[in-house]
Amino acid sequence: MGSVTETTHTQTAPPAAGGRPRSPEYRLAAGALRGLRQDLFHDAFAYRPLPAMSVDGPITGRLTPRMRQYALWTPHWLVAGVAVFAMLVGWASGGGGLGPTLGGLLVAVPVLLTLIRPVGAFWLSFVVTTVVTVLNGSLLDWPWLPGSGVSHVAVLTIVAIRTRPRTAAWMWALTGAYGFVAEFLFGGGDDYGSNTAPMLVVSAIALLAVTVWHIRRDARQEVTAQRTATAHERSRRTLLEERTTIARELHDVVAHHMSVVAIQAEAAPYRVENPPEELEKAFATIRENAVAALTELRRVLGVVRAEDYEAPDAPQPTLADLDALLANVREAGLDVSKTVTGAVRELPQGVELSAYRIVQEALSNALRHAPGAGARVEVAYVLGGLGLRVVNSAPPEPGQVRPSPGAGHGITGMRERVSMLDGEMTAGPTQAGGYEVTVFLPARSTGEEEA
């Protein structure tokens, strides 16, 4: 028997420039340094103004309009107040003189700078801390005097609020590094003391509180987003269920009756011995119309049932199909004529379809409400659009032919189509006792649109 050799695959780190694989520790350190450069070095002094506060909360929402204008700048007033507090602490701890006075003014600058350049304010705080210590003429409690200590903690807190927890961690680490380097360079002897450790403890507490606030805010936003998505999905599901119910009712009622009409129209000629040719043709027309209506009904039901329903590839009717429509209407008993004026041109598909449906609905209304009357269809290709006019004559004497009842939605549907295309429409009885529908659909030819 042949030997079986097992092959194991070990995933290694991507090779370095020299061809040697990099260790996970190296990649971790490289990623950390890349994050440090992105957070605190790249565009450190970029202009990032503090946005105004939202006034849609439960408390600010009850304020008067004028008070809301002031409430918008609440964060800015708070930062300015902290800057004033740091300045007062610097003056009080300096004991008077030009140095403490100037130092008190300087410690307020980084705090105020957080309003427009937060990361730059963090770096400026180190510079101000060093300058204030030198101005006070003492290296006791190096490197943070009371004023500069308050200012630096305030800067760390504000910048952490305006950025993200990773930036807060980097600022805390650099604060410790600055303190230890300053102690190494300037410390020595019993007369010098370092307050780096207390600064790290206080700043860690402040930054930890800000980090917890960030986590709670992100969690609240995520919960809100999930609730919104759940409510949207529930609304979509409810809508789909309602549409499915409507489609089922339409299918059970309309489709059943149309199927019965089609079957009876097909079987009717066989119930009469030697039926006239006109009768057979009339029943054939009835069956064709019923089958066409069933096809249209199935297409509409498909759209209603599913949100992702794909429309069939069959072309929609246009004005070029008007002759077939008029022939169908003539076979149903309506004497109709057509007149076309202007230069016939191809119009946008939506205009062509709407024009066809408007003529179809107008002639259907004439068949139902004025049986036995004649109708005339006028199509005018004019500059800037298409004109339609469908007018039927007065019906015969009452009692000879009874009109078919209608729900009255035909005119409404035509108006909706015209309004969708920003057109104009008038409909009403004529002086001769008939009915007239006049429509203008603004449109350019397809050639003009492509140009």
Contacts in CASP RR format, 6 or more apart in sequence:
PFRMAT RR
TARGET T0000
AUTHOR 0000-0000-0000
METHOD contacts of the structure
MODEL  1
MGSVTETTHTQTAPPAAGGRPRSPEYRLAAGALRGLRQDLFHDAFAYRPL
PAMSVDGPITGRLTPRMRQYALWTPHWLVAGVAVFAMLVGWASGGGGLGP
TLGGLLVAVPVLLTLIRPVGAFWLSFVVTTVVTVLNGSLLDWPWLPGSGV
SHVAVLTIVAIRTRPRTAAWMWALTGAYGFVAEFLFGGGDDYGSNTAPML
VVSAIALLAVTVWHIRRDARQEVTAQRTATAHERSRRTLLEERTTIAREL
HDVVAHHMSVVAIQAEAAPYRVENPPEELEKAFATIRENAVAALTELRRV
LGVVRAEDYEAPDAPQPTLADLDALLANVREAGLDVSKTVTGAVRELPQG
VELSAYRIVQEALSNALRHAPGAGARVEVAYVLGGLGLRVVNSAPPEPGQ
VRPSPGAGHGITGMRERVSMLDGEMTAGPTQAGGYEVTVFLPARSTGEEE
A
12 21 0 8 1.000
13 21 0 8 1.000
13 22 0 8 1.000
13 23 0 8 1.000
13 24 0 8 1.000
13 26 0 8 1.000
13 27 0 8 1.000
14 21 0 8 1.000
14 22 0 8 1.000
15 21 0 8 1.000
15 22 0 8 1.000
16 22 0 8 1.000
22 30 0 8 1.000
35 166 0 8 1.000
35 170 0 8 1.000
36 170 0 8 1.000
39 119 0 8 1.000
39 163 0 8 1.000
39 164 0 8 1.000
39 166 0 8 1.000
39 167 0 8 1.000
39 170 0 8 1.000
40 119 0 8 1.000
40 122 0 8 1.000
40 123 0 8 1.000
40 167 0 8 1.000
40 170 0 8 1.000
40 171 0 8 1.000
40 174 0 8 1.000
43 119 0 8 1.000
44 119 0 8 1.000
44 120 0 8 1.000
44 123 0 8 1.000
45 117 0 8 1.000
45 119 0 8 1.000
45 120 0 8 1.000
46 117 0 8 1.000
46 119 0 8 1.000
47 116 0 8 1.000
47 117 0 8 1.000
48 116 0 8 1.000
48 117 0 8 1.000
48 118 0 8 1.000
48 162 0 8 1.000
49 115 0 8 1.000
49 116 0 8 1.000
50 75 0 8 1.000
50 76 0 8 1.000
50 79 0 8 1.000
50 114 0 8 1.000
50 115 0 8 1.000
50 116 0 8 1.000
50 162 0 8 1.000
52 72 0 8 1.000
52 73 0 8 1.000
52 75 0 8 1.000
53 60 0 8 1.000
53 71 0 8 1.000
53 72 0 8 1.000
53 73 0 8 1.000
53 74 0 8 1.000
53 75 0 8 1.000
54 60 0 8 1.000
55 61 0 8 1.000
55 63 0 8 1.000
55 68 0 8 1.000
55 71 0 8 1.000
55 72 0 8 1.000
60 68 0 8 1.000
60 71 0 8 1.000
61 68 0 8 1.000
63 71 0 8 1.000
76 115 0 8 1.000
79 111 0 8 1.000
79 112 0 8 1.000
79 114 0 8 1.000
79 115 0 8 1.000
79 158 0 8 1.000
80 112 0 8 1.000
82 111 0 8 1.000
82 154 0 8 1.000
82 158 0 8 1.000
83 108 0 8 1.000
83 111 0 8 1.000
83 112 0 8 1.000
83 151 0 8 1.000
83 154 0 8 1.000
84 108 0 8 1.000
85 150 0 8 1.000
86 104 0 8 1.000
86 107 0 8 1.000
86 108 0 8 1.000
86 111 0 8 1.000
86 147 0 8 1.000
86 149 0 8 1.000
86 150 0 8 1.000
86 151 0 8 1.000
86 154 0 8 1.000
87 104 0 8 1.000
87 105 0 8 1.000
87 107 0 8 1.000
87 108 0 8 1.000
87 147 0 8 1.000
89 107 0 8 1.000
89 146 0 8 1.000
89 147 0 8 1.000
89 150 0 8 1.000
90 100 0 8 1.000
90 103 0 8 1.000
90 104 0 8 1.000
90 107 0 8 1.000
90 132 0 8 1.000
90 145 0 8 1.000
90 146 0 8 1.000
90 147 0 8 1.000
90 148 0 8 1.000
90 150 0 8 1.000
91 100 0 8 1.000
91 101 0 8 1.000
91 104 0 8 1.000
92 146 0 8 1.000
93 100 0 8 1.000
93 145 0 8 1.000
93 146 0 8 1.000
93 147 0 8 1.000
94 100 0 8 1.000
94 136 0 8 1.000
94 145 0 8 1.000
99 135 0 8 1.000
99 136 0 8 1.000
100 135 0 8 1.000
100 136 0 8 1.000
102 135 0 8 1.000
103 131 0 8 1.000
103 132 0 8 1.000
103 135 0 8 1.000
103 136 0 8 1.000
104 132 0 8 1.000
104 147 0 8 1.000
106 128 0 8 1.000
106 131 0 8 1.000
106 132 0 8 1.000
106 135 0 8 1.000
107 128 0 8 1.000
107 132 0 8 1.000
107 147 0 8 1.000
107 148 0 8 1.000
107 149 0 8 1.000
107 150 0 8 1.000
107 151 0 8 1.000
108 151 0 8 1.000
109 124 0 8 1.000
109 128 0 8 1.000
110 121 0 8 1.000
110 122 0 8 1.000
110 124 0 8 1.000
110 125 0 8 1.000
110 128 0 8 1.000
110 151 0 8 1.000
110 152 0 8 1.000
110 155 0 8 1.000
111 121 0 8 1.000
111 151 0 8 1.000
111 154 0 8 1.000
111 155 0 8 1.000
111 158 0 8 1.000
113 120 0 8 1.000
113 121 0 8 1.000
113 124 0 8 1.000
114 121 0 8 1.000
114 155 0 8 1.000
114 158 0 8 1.000
114 159 0 8 1.000
114 162 0 8 1.000
118 158 0 8 1.000
118 159 0 8 1.000
118 162 0 8 1.000
118 163 0 8 1.000
119 159 0 8 1.000
119 163 0 8 1.000
119 167 0 8 1.000
121 155 0 8 1.000
121 158 0 8 1.000
121 159 0 8 1.000
122 155 0 8 1.000
122 156 0 8 1.000
122 159 0 8 1.000
122 171 0 8 1.000
125 148 0 8 1.000
125 151 0 8 1.000
125 152 0 8 1.000
125 155 0 8 1.000
126 178 0 8 1.000
128 148 0 8 1.000
128 151 0 8 1.000
129 143 0 8 1.000
129 144 0 8 1.000
129 145 0 8 1.000
129 148 0 8 1.000
129 149 0 8 1.000
129 151 0 8 1.000
129 152 0 8 1.000
130 143 0 8 1.000
130 182 0 8 1.000
132 145 0 8 1.000
132 147 0 8 1.000
132 148 0 8 1.000
133 139 0 8 1.000
133 142 0 8 1.000
133 143 0 8 1.000
133 145 0 8 1.000
133 148 0 8 1.000
136 145 0 8 1.000
139 186 0 8 1.000
139 187 0 8 1.000
139 192 0 8 1.000
140 191 0 8 1.000
140 192 0 8 1.000
140 193 0 8 1.000
141 193 0 8 1.000
141 195 0 8 1.000
142 182 0 8 1.000
142 183 0 8 1.000
142 186 0 8 1.000
142 187 0 8 1.000
142 192 0 8 1.000
142 193 0 8 1.000
142 194 0 8 1.000
142 195 0 8 1.000
143 178 0 8 1.000
143 179 0 8 1.000
143 182 0 8 1.000
143 183 0 8 1.000
143 186 0 8 1.000
143 194 0 8 1.000
143 195 0 8 1.000
143 196 0 8 1.000
144 152 0 8 1.000
144 195 0 8 1.000
144 196 0 8 1.000
144 199 0 8 1.000
149 199 0 8 1.000
152 175 0 8 1.000
152 199 0 8 1.000
152 203 0 8 1.000
153 199 0 8 1.000
153 202 0 8 1.000
153 203 0 8 1.000
153 206 0 8 1.000
156 168 0 8 1.000
156 171 0 8 1.000
156 172 0 8 1.000
156 175 0 8 1.000
156 203 0 8 1.000
156 206 0 8 1.000
156 207 0 8 1.000
157 206 0 8 1.000
157 207 0 8 1.000
157 210 0 8 1.000
159 167 0 8 1.000
159 168 0 8 1.000
159 171 0 8 1.000
160 167 0 8 1.000
160 168 0 8 1.000
160 171 0 8 1.000
160 206 0 8 1.000
160 207 0 8 1.000
160 210 0 8 1.000
160 211 0 8 1.000
161 210 0 8 1.000
161 213 0 8 1.000
164 214 0 8 1.000
165 210 0 8 1.000
165 211 0 8 1.000
165 214 0 8 1.000
165 215 0 8 1.000
168 207 0 8 1.000
168 210 0 8 1.000
168 211 0 8 1.000
169 207 0 8 1.000
171 207 0 8 1.000
172 200 0 8 1.000
172 203 0 8 1.000
172 204 0 8 1.000
172 207 0 8 1.000
175 199 0 8 1.000
175 200 0 8 1.000
175 203 0 8 1.000
176 196 0 8 1.000
176 199 0 8 1.000
176 200 0 8 1.000
179 194 0 8 1.000
179 196 0 8 1.000
179 199 0 8 1.000
180 196 0 8 1.000
182 194 0 8 1.000
182 196 0 8 1.000
183 193 0 8 1.000
183 194 0 8 1.000
183 196 0 8 1.000
186 192 0 8 1.000
187 193 0 8 1.000
187 194 0 8 1.000
236 307 0 8 1.000
240 306 0 8 1.000
240 307 0 8 1.000
243 304 0 8 1.000
243 305 0 8 1.000
244 304 0 8 1.000
244 305 0 8 1.000
246 304 0 8 1.000
247 301 0 8 1.000
247 302 0 8 1.000
247 304 0 8 1.000
247 305 0 8 1.000
250 297 0 8 1.000
250 300 0 8 1.000
250 301 0 8 1.000
250 304 0 8 1.000
251 297 0 8 1.000
251 301 0 8 1.000
254 297 0 8 1.000
255 294 0 8 1.000
255 297 0 8 1.000
255 298 0 8 1.000
258 290 0 8 1.000
258 293 0 8 1.000
258 294 0 8 1.000
258 297 0 8 1.000
259 290 0 8 1.000
259 294 0 8 1.000
261 286 0 8 1.000
261 287 0 8 1.000
261 290 0 8 1.000
262 286 0 8 1.000
262 287 0 8 1.000
262 290 0 8 1.000
262 291 0 8 1.000
262 294 0 8 1.000
265 283 0 8 1.000
265 284 0 8 1.000
265 286 0 8 1.000
265 287 0 8 1.000
265 290 0 8 1.000
266 283 0 8 1.000
266 287 0 8 1.000
268 283 0 8 1.000
269 275 0 8 1.000
269 279 0 8 1.000
269 280 0 8 1.000
269 283 0 8 1.000
272 279 0 8 1.000
281 331 0 8 1.000
282 331 0 8 1.000
285 328 0 8 1.000
285 331 0 8 1.000
285 332 0 8 1.000
288 328 0 8 1.000
289 328 0 8 1.000
289 332 0 8 1.000
299 311 0 8 1.000
299 312 0 8 1.000
302 309 0 8 1.000
303 309 0 8 1.000
303 311 0 8 1.000
316 349 0 8 1.000
316 352 0 8 1.000
316 353 0 8 1.000
317 325 0 8 1.000
317 352 0 8 1.000
317 353 0 8 1.000
317 356 0 8 1.000
317 357 0 8 1.000
318 349 0 8 1.000
318 352 0 8 1.000
318 353 0 8 1.000
318 356 0 8 1.000
319 347 0 8 1.000
319 352 0 8 1.000
319 355 0 8 1.000
319 356 0 8 1.000
319 379 0 8 1.000
321 356 0 8 1.000
322 338 0 8 1.000
322 356 0 8 1.000
322 359 0 8 1.000
322 377 0 8 1.000
322 379 0 8 1.000
323 338 0 8 1.000
325 356 0 8 1.000
325 359 0 8 1.000
325 360 0 8 1.000
325 363 0 8 1.000
326 336 0 8 1.000
326 338 0 8 1.000
326 363 0 8 1.000
326 377 0 8 1.000
329 336 0 8 1.000
329 363 0 8 1.000
329 367 0 8 1.000
329 375 0 8 1.000
330 336 0 8 1.000
332 367 0 8 1.000
333 367 0 8 1.000
333 372 0 8 1.000
334 363 0 8 1.000
334 366 0 8 1.000
334 367 0 8 1.000
334 372 0 8 1.000
334 373 0 8 1.000
334 374 0 8 1.000
334 375 0 8 1.000
335 372 0 8 1.000
335 374 0 8 1.000
335 375 0 8 1.000
336 363 0 8 1.000
336 374 0 8 1.000
336 375 0 8 1.000
336 376 0 8 1.000
336 377 0 8 1.000
337 375 0 8 1.000
337 376 0 8 1.000
337 377 0 8 1.000
338 376 0 8 1.000
338 377 0 8 1.000
338 378 0 8 1.000
338 379 0 8 1.000
339 376 0 8 1.000
339 377 0 8 1.000
339 378 0 8 1.000
339 379 0 8 1.000
340 378 0 8 1.000
340 379 0 8 1.000
340 380 0 8 1.000
340 381 0 8 1.000
341 378 0 8 1.000
341 379 0 8 1.000
341 380 0 8 1.000
341 381 0 8 1.000
342 380 0 8 1.000
342 381 0 8 1.000
342 382 0 8 1.000
343 381 0 8 1.000
344 381 0 8 1.000
345 381 0 8 1.000
345 445 0 8 1.000
346 352 0 8 1.000
346 445 0 8 1.000
346 446 0 8 1.000
346 447 0 8 1.000
347 355 0 8 1.000
347 385 0 8 1.000
347 386 0 8 1.000
347 443 0 8 1.000
347 444 0 8 1.000
347 445 0 8 1.000
347 446 0 8 1.000
348 443 0 8 1.000
348 444 0 8 1.000
348 446 0 8 1.000
348 449 0 8 1.000
350 421 0 8 1.000
351 385 0 8 1.000
351 386 0 8 1.000
351 421 0 8 1.000
351 441 0 8 1.000
351 443 0 8 1.000
354 417 0 8 1.000
354 418 0 8 1.000
354 420 0 8 1.000
354 421 0 8 1.000
354 441 0 8 1.000
355 379 0 8 1.000
355 386 0 8 1.000
355 388 0 8 1.000
355 439 0 8 1.000
355 441 0 8 1.000
357 414 0 8 1.000
357 417 0 8 1.000
358 388 0 8 1.000
358 390 0 8 1.000
358 414 0 8 1.000
358 417 0 8 1.000
358 418 0 8 1.000
358 437 0 8 1.000
358 439 0 8 1.000
359 377 0 8 1.000
359 388 0 8 1.000
359 390 0 8 1.000
361 410 0 8 1.000
361 413 0 8 1.000
361 414 0 8 1.000
362 375 0 8 1.000
362 390 0 8 1.000
362 414 0 8 1.000
362 437 0 8 1.000
363 375 0 8 1.000
363 377 0 8 1.000
363 390 0 8 1.000
365 410 0 8 1.000
365 411 0 8 1.000
365 435 0 8 1.000
366 373 0 8 1.000
366 374 0 8 1.000
366 375 0 8 1.000
366 390 0 8 1.000
366 392 0 8 1.000
366 435 0 8 1.000
367 404 0 8 1.000
368 403 0 8 1.000
368 404 0 8 1.000
368 405 0 8 1.000
368 406 0 8 1.000
369 395 0 8 1.000
369 403 0 8 1.000
369 404 0 8 1.000
369 406 0 8 1.000
369 435 0 8 1.000
370 392 0 8 1.000
370 393 0 8 1.000
370 394 0 8 1.000
370 395 0 8 1.000
370 403 0 8 1.000
370 434 0 8 1.000
370 435 0 8 1.000
371 395 0 8 1.000
371 396 0 8 1.000
371 401 0 8 1.000
371 402 0 8 1.000
371 403 0 8 1.000
371 404 0 8 1.000
372 395 0 8 1.000
372 396 0 8 1.000
372 401 0 8 1.000
373 392 0 8 1.000
373 393 0 8 1.000
373 394 0 8 1.000
373 395 0 8 1.000
373 396 0 8 1.000
373 434 0 8 1.000
374 392 0 8 1.000
374 393 0 8 1.000
375 390 0 8 1.000
375 391 0 8 1.000
375 392 0 8 1.000
375 393 0 8 1.000
376 389 0 8 1.000
376 390 0 8 1.000
376 391 0 8 1.000
376 392 0 8 1.000
377 388 0 8 1.000
377 389 0 8 1.000
377 390 0 8 1.000
378 387 0 8 1.000
378 388 0 8 1.000
378 389 0 8 1.000
378 390 0 8 1.000
378 391 0 8 1.000
379 386 0 8 1.000
379 387 0 8 1.000
379 388 0 8 1.000
380 386 0 8 1.000
380 387 0 8 1.000
380 388 0 8 1.000
380 389 0 8 1.000
381 387 0 8 1.000
384 442 0 8 1.000
384 443 0 8 1.000
384 444 0 8 1.000
385 440 0 8 1.000
385 441 0 8 1.000
385 442 0 8 1.000
385 443 0 8 1.000
385 444 0 8 1.000
386 440 0 8 1.000
386 441 0 8 1.000
386 443 0 8 1.000
387 438 0 8 1.000
387 439 0 8 1.000
387 440 0 8 1.000
387 441 0 8 1.000
388 437 0 8 1.000
388 438 0 8 1.000
388 439 0 8 1.000
388 440 0 8 1.000
388 441 0 8 1.000
389 436 0 8 1.000
389 437 0 8 1.000
389 438 0 8 1.000
389 439 0 8 1.000
390 436 0 8 1.000
390 437 0 8 1.000
391 430 0 8 1.000
391 434 0 8 1.000
391 435 0 8 1.000
391 436 0 8 1.000
391 437 0 8 1.000
392 434 0 8 1.000
392 435 0 8 1.000
392 436 0 8 1.000
393 432 0 8 1.000
393 433 0 8 1.000
393 434 0 8 1.000
394 432 0 8 1.000
394 433 0 8 1.000
394 434 0 8 1.000
395 401 0 8 1.000
395 403 0 8 1.000
395 434 0 8 1.000
411 427 0 8 1.000
411 437 0 8 1.000
414 425 0 8 1.000
414 427 0 8 1.000
414 437 0 8 1.000
414 439 0 8 1.000
415 425 0 8 1.000
415 427 0 8 1.000
418 424 0 8 1.000
418 425 0 8 1.000
418 439 0 8 1.000
418 441 0 8 1.000
421 441 0 8 1.000
421 442 0 8 1.000
421 443 0 8 1.000
422 442 0 8 1.000
423 439 0 8 1.000
423 440 0 8 1.000
423 441 0 8 1.000
423 442 0 8 1.000
424 439 0 8 1.000
424 440 0 8 1.000
425 437 0 8 1.000
425 438 0 8 1.000
425 439 0 8 1.000
425 440 0 8 1.000
426 436 0 8 1.000
426 437 0 8 1.000
426 438 0 8 1.000
427 435 0 8 1.000
427 436 0 8 1.000
427 437 0 8 1.000
427 438 0 8 1.000
428 435 0 8 1.000
428 436 0 8 1.000
428 437 0 8 1.000
429 435 0 8 1.000
429 436 0 8 1.000
430 436 0 8 1.000
END
